[in-house]
């Protein structure tokens, strides 16, 4: 039996941390592959455009919740979204650089 001080709030926090770790682990393999190979040909630019925008909206909401309600249980979500934002913006930046290089190299061939 768990100690009586382990309340439902603690369970919510544990689930929040587990969800954070799972969600971050979704982005990490693509991040590592993109950093190592710089290959972004098969990556959707729209996914890595809208994902960071979504993260920024969630981060704004979570900061508001921390300030207005002192909801410290939201910290794991805030960390998740900040890490996700950094990973996805890095991938998006590499994707944009590769698209520009590709367009530039194709323009030289045509002229």
N, C-alpha and C positions, 0 to 999 in steps of 0.2 A: 504494500500500500504506500502511496506517495505521501510525503509530509503534508500536513493540512495547510501549510502556508503556500503550497503550490496551487494557486487559484486558477480559475478559467482565464484570467488575464495572462498568466504565464503560458498557458497552452496557446493562446493567440500569438504571443510573442515567438514561441517555438515554431509554430506553423509559418509565421512571417519570415523567420530566419531561414527555414528550410526552403520555402518558396523563392526567397532571394537567391540562395545558393544554386538552386535548380535553374532559375532564369538566367543568371549570369553565366552558368556553364553552357547555356545554349549559344551564347555569343562568342565565347572564348575560342572554340575550334576555328570558326571562320576568321576571327581576328588574327590568330596565330598563322593560319594559312596565308592570309592576305599580307601580313607583315613579312613573312618569309619569302613568298613567291612574287609578290606585287601583282599577281594575276587576279583581275577582277572582271574578266570577260563574262563569266556566267552569273555575276551578281546583279540583281535588280537595283538600279539606281534609285527607283522610287521607294523601295523598301528602306533603303538607308538614307533617304531624304525624310520620309514620314516618321520613321522610328525615332530619330533624335527630336523631331518636333513634338511627338507624343511624350517623350521623356521630359522635355522642357516644361510641358504643361503639367505633368504629374509632379515634377520637382516644385513648381510654383505652388501647386495645391498643398503639397506636403509641408513646405515652409510656412504657408499660411496656417495650416493646422497646428504646427509647432508653436507659432507665435500666438495665435488666438485661443487655442484650447489647451496648450501645454500638453499635447498628446505625444508623450515620449515613446509610445509603442510604435509610432510611425517611423522611427529612426531606421529600421531595417529596410523599409520600403524606400526611404530617401537614399540610403546607401546603394540599394539595387538600381535605382534610376540614375544616380550619378555615375556609377560604374558603367551601366548600359549606355549612357550618353557618351562617355569618353570612348568606349569601344566602337560604338556605331559611328560616331563622328570621324574617328580615325579611318575606318573602312570607307566611309563616304568620301573623305578627302582623297584617299588613294584612288578610288573609283573615278572621281572627277579628273584627277591628274591623268589617269590612263585614258579616259575618253578624250581629253584635250590632245594628248600625244597622238592618239589614233587619228583624230581628225586632222591634225597638223601634218602627219606623215601621208595621209591620203590626199590632201590638198597639194602637196609637193609633187606627188606622182602624176596628178591630173594635169598640172600646168606645164 
